[in-house]
């Protein structure tokens, strides 16, 4: 049975949430509407990358 793990939005930014499967593959990415209020694309990219890595780290290795 495949199971998904979700990393909720961080308390720091609250803008990004990611869900990964048991292989660590991203199956869902959620962006808060507030991402459209900033022009700092580097910070957004960093938040997405960090959230995906955090979600993948809680998925057990098979």
WOCORUR-V196564 format. One line per field, one symbol per residue. ss: DSSP state (H for helix, E for strand, - for the rest). psi: psi as a letter, one per 20 degrees, with the letter a starting at -180 (. if undefined). burial: + if it has 24 or more other C-alpha atoms within 12 Angstrom, else -. A space follows every 10 residues. Layout:
BEGIN
ss = ???
psi = ???
burial = ???
END
This chain:
BEGIN
ss = ---EEEE--- -----EEEEE E----EEEEE E-HHHHH--- HHHHHHHHHH HHHHHHHH-- --
psi = pqqqpporqq hghjhpqqpq aiijppiqpp pqhihiiqjn hghggggggg ggggghhipq q.
burial = ----+++++- ----++++++ +--+++--++ ---------- ---+--++-+ ++-+++-++- --
END
